[in-house]
Amino acid sequence: MESFLLSVHVLAGIVLVGPVTVATSLFTRYAPTADHPAADTSVRNVDTARLLHRITRGYGAMALVVPVVGLVLAMVQGRTTEIWVVVAMVLTAVAGALLALRIAPAQSEALSVPDDGSQLKRLSMLAGIFNLLWAVVVVLMIVRPGSDYS
């Protein structure tokens, strides 16, 4: 059972979280600005930005599988009180909240009401923080600092 849960957890992380991290990073490159509106496809491509926004929302929602299966796996292994698991859960919750409450709404806003690019700069920073959170979670999963098991 542990091997199955671990396999689902890792595969879901790769298949579902991976595209979200890429989509959030690339969105700002293609989203329209007031200087380069949606019709100006030589610099910006609003269709690509819309696709990246759909990936962010869709894969972001499906990615809930990752922490759910991870939590079940931690319970099966008796690791829910280990510090690395707790920190990973907290960081995952922060990343999920950032995606749902800030990044996805900001992408919608950027598509609806393009500005001079300042909202895209903020969005790019949020995407970087989101991706950094996931990178830290992955390192915690590999290194497992303070783990009771080898």
C-alpha positions in Angstrom: 0.0 0.0 0.0 2.8 2.4 0.8 4.5 1.9 -2.6 1.2 2.5 -4.3 0.5 5.7 -2.4 4.1 6.9 -2.9 3.9 6.3 -6.6 0.6 8.2 -6.9 2.0 11.0 -4.8 5.1 11.4 -6.9 3.4 10.9 -10.2 0.6 13.4 -9.4 3.3 15.9 -8.3 5.1 15.6 -11.6 2.0 15.4 -13.8 -0.2 18.0 -12.0 2.0 20.4 -10.1 4.7 20.5 -12.8 2.4 22.1 -15.5 1.1 24.6 -13.0 4.6 25.8 -12.1 5.4 26.2 -15.8 2.1 27.9 -16.7 2.4 30.4 -13.9 5.9 31.3 -14.9 5.1 31.7 -18.6 1.8 33.5 -18.3 3.4 37.0 -17.8 5.4 36.6 -21.1 2.2 36.2 -23.2 -0.4 38.2 -21.3 -1.4 41.5 -23.0 -0.4 44.9 -21.7 -1.7 48.3 -22.5 1.3 48.9 -24.7 0.8 45.6 -26.5 -2.9 44.7 -26.5 -4.3 41.3 -27.2 -4.5 42.1 -31.0 -0.7 42.6 -31.1 0.4 39.0 -31.5 3.9 40.0 -32.5 4.9 40.5 -28.9 2.0 39.1 -26.8 -0.3 36.3 -27.5 -3.6 36.4 -25.6 -4.7 33.0 -26.7 -1.5 31.5 -25.3 -2.1 33.5 -22.1 -5.7 32.2 -21.8 -4.4 28.7 -22.3 -1.8 29.1 -19.6 -4.5 30.6 -17.3 -6.7 27.5 -17.9 -3.8 25.2 -17.2 -3.2 27.2 -13.9 -6.8 26.8 -12.8 -7.4 23.3 -14.1 -4.2 21.6 -13.1 -4.1 23.6 -9.9 -7.5 22.2 -8.8 -6.5 18.6 -9.8 -3.2 19.0 -8.0 -5.1 18.8 -4.7 -4.5 15.1 -5.2 -0.9 15.6 -4.3 -1.3 16.8 -0.7 -4.2 14.5 0.0 -2.4 11.4 -1.0 0.8 12.7 0.7 -1.2 13.1 3.9 -2.6 9.6 3.7 0.9 8.3 3.0 2.3 10.1 6.0 -0.5 8.7 8.2 0.1 5.1 6.9 3.8 5.5 7.6 3.3 7.1 11.0 5.2 10.3 10.0 2.6 13.0 10.5 4.5 14.4 13.5 7.9 14.5 11.8 9.0 18.1 11.4 9.8 17.8 7.7 6.3 16.5 7.0 4.7 19.3 9.0 6.8 21.9 7.3 6.0 20.4 3.9 2.3 20.4 4.6 2.4 24.1 5.8 4.4 25.1 2.7 2.0 23.2 0.4 -1.0 24.9 2.0 0.7 28.3 1.5 1.5 27.5 -2.1 -2.1 26.3 -2.7 -3.6 29.5 -1.1 -1.2 31.7 -3.1 -2.3 30.0 -6.3 -6.0 30.0 -5.6 -6.3 33.4 -3.9 -3.7 35.5 -5.6 -2.2 34.0 -8.8 -5.3 32.7 -10.6 -7.4 35.9 -9.8 -4.5 38.1 -10.9 -4.2 36.2 -14.2 -7.9 36.7 -14.8 -7.5 40.4 -14.1 -4.5 40.7 -16.4 -6.5 39.2 -19.2 -9.5 41.3 -18.6 -7.9 44.7 -17.9 -4.3 45.0 -19.2 -2.3 47.7 -17.7 1.2 49.1 -18.2 2.7 45.8 -17.1 3.0 46.5 -13.4 0.4 43.8 -12.6 2.4 41.3 -14.6 5.5 42.2 -12.6 3.7 41.4 -9.4 2.3 38.3 -10.9 5.7 37.2 -12.0 7.0 37.7 -8.4 4.1 35.6 -7.1 4.8 32.9 -9.6 8.4 32.8 -8.5 7.4 32.5 -4.8 4.9 29.8 -5.7 7.6 27.8 -7.6 10.2 28.4 -4.8 7.7 27.0 -2.3 7.3 23.8 -4.4 11.1 23.5 -4.8 11.5 23.6 -1.0 8.8 21.0 -0.6 10.5 18.7 -3.1 13.9 19.2 -1.2 12.2 18.4 2.1 10.7 15.2 0.5 14.2 14.1 -0.6 16.4 15.2 2.4 13.8 14.6 5.2 15.6 16.5 7.9 14.9 15.1 11.4 13.4 11.9 10.0 13.0 9.0 12.3 13.4 6.6 9.4 16.1 6.1 6.9 
